[in-house]
Every structure is written in structure tokens, then in C-alpha cells.
Amino acid sequence: MRPLRLASGHRRYTQKDLETVNEIKDLVLLKGYSLRGARKVLYTRGKAKPEKKQSFVPPASDVKTAELLDEIKKELRQIMKDL
């Protein structure tokens, strides 16, 4: 599972990711599978597929926030240079 990474470094999980995690949890904790065995079960059921990196488009407000943070970083770097 490779969740999306936001600009802030936080991970963004989809509903499908959460369902997969819950299914793995059930297989491991309730049914006694190893993690490797749970992975095999998911592949045979067609639930797990090789992961593709998903792209994430942040909402406009996040873009504005990111731009503002970039400007602040530039200003702080300039202040540090001047010291």
C-alpha cells in the first residue's frame, strides 16, 4: 500500500486502503495468518494488485497555503543569509 503524500508530508489514505487494512487485520489477528499469508490471500481474491503511485491534486486553498509557505521560506532564508 502506498498512500498519497501531501506537500506537508502527511499520508492520505483512500477508503479502499482502509478497507484493505481492516481485511489484513482480520486475517492476521482473527484467523491467524502471517502478513505474508494475508498478502497471498488478498492477491488470490483479487483484492490486492500491484500498487501504482496515485497523483493528488490539492484543493485550491491548499495550493494557496503552499504558495504562501514557500514565500515565507524564501524570506526566512534571505534573513538568515543577511545575518
N, C-alpha and C positions, 0 to 999 in steps of 0.2 A: 504494500500500500504506500503510495507516495502522494500525500496531501499537497494541495496547493500552498505555496508560500506567499504571504503578503509582503509588501515592501518593508514592513516593520519586523519581518522575520517570523511572525506568528503563522501557525499552520491552519489551513481552512479545510475541514473535513466535510464531505458531502453526506447526504442521508444514506446513500448506498455504502459508503465507507463505514458509517456507524453500524449499519445492519450486518456488514461483514465482520466487524469486530465483535458484535454480540454473538454471532454464529460461531466464531472461533472460540469465544469464551465458553459457550455451551459445550462445544466439542471437547475442549480441554478440561474444564472443571467438572462438568456433569457426566460426560461419557468416558473420561479417562484417556483421551487421545494425547499424543505428544503434539508439539507445534508442527513438526514435520508431517505427522499423520493428519492433522487437521487441514494442513495445506493441500495434501493429496485428496482428501475428501472434497474440498471446495473445488479443486480442478476437475475432479471426475463428475461433480454435479454441474459443472459449467458456471459456477458462481464466481470463480476467480479466473481472471485472464491476465496475461502479461500486461503489466502496467504501462500506460502511456502518460507522458507528462502533459497535464492539462494546463491550458493558459487561463489566466484570471485577469479580468478587466475590472479594476476597482471602480466603485461609484464615483461620480464626479466630485463629490465632497472629499473623498479620499485623495483624489488627484490634486485638488487644490491644497489640501493639507500637506501632501508630499512636496509640492512645489514650494510652499511656504517654509517647510523644514529645510529644504535644500538651500533656500536663500539665507536662512538663519545660520546654517552650517558655514556657508561661504563667508558671511560677515564675521563669525567667530574665528574662522581660520585667519582672516585678514587681521583681526585684532591680535591674535596670538603672534602673527608674523611681525606686527609693529612693535611688540613688546621686546 
